[in-house]
């Protein structure tokens, strides 16, 4: 295992593979230094499970170009046995190549085209009324209890869980069970420690069994929801791709629960945290709600839910004089791209009036987020409810992040929500 002393000096002893370092939040100062001094950096294996090193890309332009290139695969490449979007290799045929986030074209786009109607257009807009009701109900309850709550546990977490449950068509009687799993696990890792253990493995298997059963029920009684499309929808087969397998259907249902819960959960909390830390911006939004679309994009830029995604080089590539070999791991660091001074004016300032905002919080290229329309809708409806009811947002204690370099996870965010005197 690489020691801190063996890391490149530009990292200042910060091992990007060390989950514990991210308990202090995203290392924006380090990324600013890398963009200037080492925008393409080979990072030793450090604390990765397999000990393999990986390339680190931190500039906006480089990440956009690499994400659009078939030279970098979400599935795998070279003579590497595994692949996927995590630093550690995930087995091909189990995760890589099965989960559509870890799959290359043409199959990736076929699955994307199948699922997109359930997260766009009229279907997505049909979530507006139930999501608005959920947000209003949660905020009313918080204010009825005096407004002193843990924003994550009492508001952002249940809101995001109910939203993705509606999207998938999970019965309301199951929501509490899904919420319990979500509080304990982030995918197959323990949310509190950022590592896989016996408990997190057991929960992941229980989630997998639940979604296998849910999709069986959806096949018997389909509805207009994402779960039904996963259960019974068919991809186009004219291009020679085989039909969806049962494993692909079941595994991607779990993936959608994880991503559809985790990312809004953390983005909404991080966005409200930014508004609490910049009260002038919150008051500006209160005075002029026409700023809301820009505020949503700035929240997304400011607090991307995923610090990185990994790809694998499919052939030898030279980037800024560095030789990336086929099979090498390459990581895209989204928070760094979102604060690239060559792209964003006053990149280190949180500014809800920002007009030029080509952030990469939904990714870019082939794997641009499938649910971006629903995500923006969820953020908008929650902020509208907050604006309707709350005059001030005050932090009342330390904000605690989970030790996780794959997701930016807030664990605790104690706040006081001060109501409007005329709030309903």
Buried (B, 14 or more C-beta within 10 A) or exposed (E): EBEEEEBBEEBEEBBBBBBEBBBEBBBBEBBBBBBEEBBBBBBBBBBBEEEBBBBBBBBBEBBBBBBEBEBBBBBBBBEBEBBBBBBEBBBBEEBBBBBBBBBBEEBBBBBBEBBBBBBBEEBBEEBEEEBBEBBBBBBBEBBEEEBBBBBBBBBBBBBBBBBBBBBBBBEEEEBEEBBEBBBBBBBBBBBBBBEBEEEBBEBBEEBBEBBBEBBEBBBEEBEEBBBBBBBBBEBEEEEEBEEBEEEBBBBBBBBBBBBBBBBBBBBBBBBBBBBBEBEEBBEBBBEEEEBBEBBBBBBBBBBBBBBBBBBBBBBEBEBEEEEBEBBBBBBBBBBBBBBBBEBBEEBEEBBBEBEEBBBBBBBBBBBEBBBBBBBBBBBBBBBBBBBBBBBBBEBEEEBBBBBBBBBBBBBBBBBBBBBBEEBE
